[in-house]
Amino acid sequence: MFSLLSLFALAQFSAPPITTAAPSQDVIVRPQDVRPLPGQLDNIPVLNSNNPEVIYSDGILVSTFPPHGKRSPQAHLDHPLQGRFDIFTHHIARGRFEDDWLPKYHTVVINNPTSRPVVVDVLQGVSYVTNPDAPFVELPATVENPTGDVYSGPGSRLANDVLRGIDEPDFPDRLILDPGESQLLFNFPIRLGNARSTLVRLRTSGPVYLASLAKEGIQTNERAHRGPTLEEWKYLLMRGYLAYPRDRRPTPLEYDGDDVVYGRVAGVAQGSQWQTSVVDEGKPYLTIPDNGEAFSYVLSSVPAGTLGTGQVQSAPMLARYPDTAYLANGNYGVHYYLTLPLRNTTNRTQNIAIAFQTPVKHDQEVEQLEFLNPPDDRIFFRGTVRVRYPDERGILRSRYFHLVQRRGQQSPPLVTIPVKPGATREVKIDFLYPPDATPPQVLTVRTLTDIEAAKYGD
């Protein structure tokens, strides 16, 4: 597990100079149109706790509390949240010494700073730890996942469950905070050597402060422990410091070199969902490509990784620490919800293939994608994608696919859909960008030749 997580961390922290392939790999160049994704992120704030990713000791991970009265004022961002917002966290627990065994506990403290009660409605909450909830297992590149029991790792399982609207019973349905009161939203252990991913969607009736905190379990006898109490968490919030060691500092956004360090995210990002209709400019439909041709839309693009589109989809930060990411690169936990009304303007039925792919990252102004044969060993995407479309009888089909994609992987189509002459067929694709993925990806629309249609017929 450590080797996999270390690779994910490396991919997120830095972008090495662009290289096409190892000596044992062939570069496959696909000249085609690569387009920015229409639409934009919404304005819903997200408390994002991912730096430091690895928890070694007690500390403050993210705090939106005001700095006054705190031992370490620089650990507090003074950014209250109100109304609809999300919480996303992803952390790994490790010991400092070989004989360490106590788990790290992770919590989010919510405080009502006002003189009136504040109601906190928990709309949805999902959290998984590697073992025993979601161990990393080897899976094929594409597996249909109709019942949601296909996953590998906590990020994969979390994204799958949130996509399906699952709400875990470990979270309260509602908290009522009296004036000045603090409560714990959750208080979850992470055994050493494990990762935990958590996503919570909330709505409050008034402003609140939040803090994501980490603390070692409290030993009660030789091999037993308990979780920290509310009072112990509050003491850490008031008297504690930012968790250390810190992850790598990000490269300034204005830097235009290849060796970009993105850094990990700690703060409040803006954007929980990207919902859009993918259509021709000024039209209510998307004209399919010419026979045998394709175009792609970039997904989760980052600075120096826009695939030539110039579009950076990374969520902006409303509040952050100076040594953490300038943008929420990767948009972990963001729900992409795309509608493609496919229009066939030809005089014959065309078969349209929809594919989810992970090309080699670049930022060159060229209309092409590059893939590798074979793809790298490094996994860049591991999660579930949902595709919905009416079949030829008009019955809505909803299919889930768990994908494991490596850098440079083309992947076969998820679905192929026949579109009659002059007709429009609406296809919906949505997914949550999973916590252990590395951007960017693309959504590719291709009009199949007759030979390809015979091969990929759905």
Secondary structure by P-SEA (a helix, b strand, c coil): caaaaaaaaaaaccccccccccccbbbbbbbbbbbccccccccbbbbcccccccccccccccccccccccccccccccccccccbbbbbbbbbbbccccccbbbbbbbbbbbcccbbbbbbbcbbbbbcccccccbbbbccccccccccccccaaaaaaaaaaacccccccccbbbbcccbbbbcbbbbbcccbbbbbbbbbcccbbbbbbbbccccccccccccccccaaaaaaaaaccccccccccccccccccccccccccccccccccbbbbbbccccccbbbbcccccbbbbbcccccccccccccccccccccccccccccccccccbbbbbbbbccccccbbbbbbbbbbccccccccccbbbbbccccccccccbbbbbbbbccccbbbbbbbbbbbcccccccccbbbbbcccbbbbbbbbbccccccccbbbbbbbbccaaaaaaccc
